[in-house]
Amino acid sequence: MTVMPMPREKWTDERLDDLNAKVDKGFADTKAEFADTKVEMREGFARIEALIRSLLSAAVAIAAALIGLIAALLGVIAALIGVVAF
């Protein structure tokens, strides 16, 4: 059987002040870490957005090239049909 130590029953003003200081420091550290994390996340999102924009531009260029290729092929087919028909 484990025996739990009895907690101190008396909290002096000095001990409460020390605890308060530790809690305040912990919250300040956590706030600073969250601020750093927010900055890192914003930078990462900015890189991803730039990548998406470049991929979208490439996709539009490829689509335009394919449309041009299809139009050229249709022109060649129409010319061949015209030559064979007459």
Backbone bond lengths (Angstrom), bond angles and torsions (degrees), N, CA, C in turn:
res aa  C-N    CA-C-N  psi(-1)  N-CA   C-N-CA  omega(-1)  CA-C   N-CA-C  phi
1 M - - - 1.435 - - 1.531 108.69 -
2 T 1.326 115.21 135.53 1.455 120.95 179.81 1.521 109.01 -92.11
3 V 1.312 113.33 131.44 1.462 118.61 179.09 1.521 107.70 -101.59
4 M 1.311 115.45 123.32 1.456 120.64 179.15 1.521 109.10 -83.52
5 P 1.342 115.89 134.94 1.468 117.28 177.60 1.523 110.09 -66.93
6 M 1.275 115.88 147.92 1.464 121.28 179.24 1.529 108.73 -74.63
7 P 1.314 117.44 131.62 1.468 119.52 178.89 1.532 110.36 -69.84
8 R 1.307 113.31 154.82 1.469 116.64 176.70 1.513 108.54 -66.54
9 E 1.263 116.04 139.82 1.458 119.64 -178.61 1.516 112.69 -92.48
10 K 1.319 116.05 -13.62 1.454 119.01 -174.59 1.521 110.73 -114.74
11 W 1.310 115.39 123.61 1.449 120.81 175.36 1.528 107.44 -111.03
12 T 1.304 114.38 112.98 1.470 118.27 179.48 1.526 108.68 -81.65
13 D 1.318 114.65 162.96 1.465 119.47 177.50 1.521 110.93 -59.28
14 E 1.319 116.37 -37.64 1.465 120.74 -179.62 1.532 110.67 -64.43
15 R 1.314 117.14 -43.29 1.466 120.90 179.30 1.527 110.50 -66.41
16 L 1.318 117.29 -39.82 1.461 120.44 177.72 1.529 111.07 -65.19
17 D 1.338 116.23 -39.44 1.463 120.03 177.18 1.526 110.92 -63.78
18 D 1.340 116.92 -41.30 1.465 120.75 177.56 1.529 110.67 -62.17
19 L 1.320 116.42 -45.37 1.453 120.60 178.55 1.532 110.64 -61.68
20 N 1.305 116.34 -43.66 1.461 121.01 179.16 1.528 110.76 -60.83
21 A 1.319 116.74 -41.78 1.463 121.00 179.34 1.533 110.32 -64.63
22 K 1.334 117.22 -41.71 1.465 120.61 178.87 1.528 111.10 -64.45
23 V 1.310 116.54 -42.70 1.465 120.24 179.33 1.530 110.04 -64.83
24 D 1.320 117.37 -44.34 1.467 120.79 178.47 1.524 111.33 -60.47
25 K 1.340 116.74 -42.43 1.466 121.01 179.00 1.523 110.16 -64.50
26 G 1.317 116.63 -41.28 1.465 120.24 179.11 1.515 111.69 -62.04
27 F 1.322 116.80 -43.52 1.462 119.93 178.18 1.525 111.27 -66.76
28 A 1.323 117.68 -38.12 1.470 120.48 178.06 1.526 110.52 -64.91
29 D 1.333 116.97 -41.86 1.469 120.28 177.46 1.522 111.28 -62.66
30 T 1.319 115.47 -43.63 1.466 119.96 -179.77 1.523 110.58 -64.27
31 K 1.316 116.82 -41.27 1.470 120.44 179.19 1.531 110.70 -62.63
32 A 1.327 116.64 -40.93 1.463 120.71 179.10 1.533 110.69 -65.77
33 E 1.327 116.85 -40.76 1.458 120.02 178.68 1.531 110.83 -64.13
34 F 1.323 117.37 -41.08 1.459 120.33 177.49 1.525 110.92 -64.54
35 A 1.305 117.48 -38.51 1.468 120.46 178.44 1.524 109.81 -63.03
36 D 1.334 117.36 -43.77 1.461 120.87 177.62 1.527 110.94 -62.40
37 T 1.319 115.79 -41.20 1.462 120.42 -179.88 1.522 110.87 -64.56
38 K 1.330 116.86 -40.15 1.468 120.26 178.09 1.522 110.90 -60.99
39 V 1.332 116.53 -42.66 1.466 120.59 179.75 1.530 109.62 -62.69
40 E 1.333 116.90 -45.92 1.465 120.59 179.79 1.528 110.99 -62.01
41 M 1.320 116.62 -40.93 1.462 120.05 -179.96 1.523 111.04 -65.76
42 R 1.332 117.46 -42.47 1.463 120.32 179.56 1.529 110.92 -62.78
43 E 1.343 116.44 -40.76 1.462 119.99 177.98 1.528 110.36 -64.30
44 G 1.322 116.16 -42.10 1.460 119.94 178.79 1.515 112.09 -64.29
45 F 1.325 116.75 -43.16 1.465 120.70 178.41 1.525 110.61 -63.71
46 A 1.314 117.84 -37.44 1.464 121.12 178.59 1.530 110.34 -63.49
47 R 1.353 116.67 -41.28 1.470 119.74 177.65 1.525 110.85 -64.50
48 I 1.324 116.70 -42.16 1.466 120.44 180.00 1.532 110.35 -64.83
49 E 1.334 117.28 -42.28 1.465 120.42 178.63 1.531 110.75 -61.76
50 A 1.327 117.47 -40.56 1.466 120.83 178.32 1.528 110.12 -64.62
51 L 1.312 116.59 -40.30 1.459 120.54 178.15 1.530 111.10 -64.32
52 I 1.308 116.83 -42.57 1.465 120.87 178.55 1.524 110.38 -62.50
53 R 1.334 116.57 -42.67 1.472 119.77 178.30 1.527 111.35 -60.77
54 S 1.334 117.18 -42.80 1.467 119.45 -179.66 1.528 110.84 -68.56
55 L 1.326 117.51 -38.04 1.464 120.21 176.93 1.524 111.26 -65.27
56 L 1.312 117.06 -39.28 1.465 120.85 177.48 1.522 110.73 -64.23
57 S 1.314 117.23 -41.76 1.467 120.86 177.53 1.533 110.52 -61.78
58 A 1.314 116.41 -42.68 1.467 120.41 179.04 1.528 110.51 -64.50
59 A 1.337 117.16 -40.71 1.467 120.67 179.49 1.526 110.70 -64.33
60 V 1.320 118.14 -39.76 1.467 121.41 178.29 1.528 109.69 -65.65
61 A 1.323 117.28 -41.06 1.466 120.64 179.05 1.525 110.63 -64.29
62 I 1.315 117.36 -42.35 1.466 121.21 178.51 1.523 110.48 -64.52
63 A 1.328 117.55 -42.60 1.466 121.19 178.58 1.524 110.60 -61.91
64 A 1.326 116.87 -42.50 1.468 120.49 178.96 1.529 110.17 -63.95
65 A 1.325 117.25 -41.35 1.460 120.89 178.81 1.525 110.76 -64.02
66 L 1.317 116.98 -40.92 1.466 120.07 178.58 1.525 111.67 -65.63
67 I 1.314 116.90 -40.43 1.473 120.19 177.46 1.528 110.06 -62.91
68 G 1.326 116.40 -42.24 1.468 120.59 176.92 1.526 111.59 -62.85
69 L 1.315 116.88 -41.30 1.463 121.18 178.77 1.525 111.39 -64.07
70 I 1.316 116.27 -43.80 1.463 120.43 178.48 1.530 110.23 -63.06
71 A 1.320 117.19 -42.41 1.466 120.71 178.58 1.537 110.37 -62.25
72 A 1.321 117.24 -41.95 1.462 121.15 179.14 1.523 110.72 -64.78
73 L 1.312 117.29 -42.54 1.467 121.02 178.67 1.525 111.41 -64.13
74 L 1.329 116.22 -40.94 1.464 119.32 176.82 1.524 110.89 -63.21
75 G 1.318 117.02 -37.68 1.465 121.14 176.71 1.521 111.31 -63.61
76 V 1.335 116.26 -43.32 1.466 120.35 178.79 1.522 110.20 -64.22
77 I 1.321 116.51 -43.59 1.477 120.48 179.30 1.527 110.00 -62.96
78 A 1.321 117.29 -43.17 1.471 120.57 178.93 1.518 110.30 -63.05
79 A 1.327 117.55 -40.01 1.466 120.45 179.21 1.520 110.62 -65.69
80 L 1.335 117.12 -40.99 1.464 120.19 179.43 1.532 111.22 -66.34
81 I 1.322 115.49 -39.18 1.472 119.24 178.41 1.529 109.35 -65.63
82 G 1.319 116.72 -38.76 1.468 121.13 179.45 1.506 111.26 -65.61
83 V 1.322 118.42 -38.47 1.457 122.41 -178.69 1.522 109.81 -70.46
84 V 1.340 115.65 -41.86 1.463 120.23 -178.20 1.518 110.78 -72.18
85 A 1.330 117.84 -34.20 1.456 122.02 -175.66 1.524 111.74 -71.66
86 F 1.310 119.03 -28.95 1.462 120.65 -176.33 1.471 109.34 -108.96
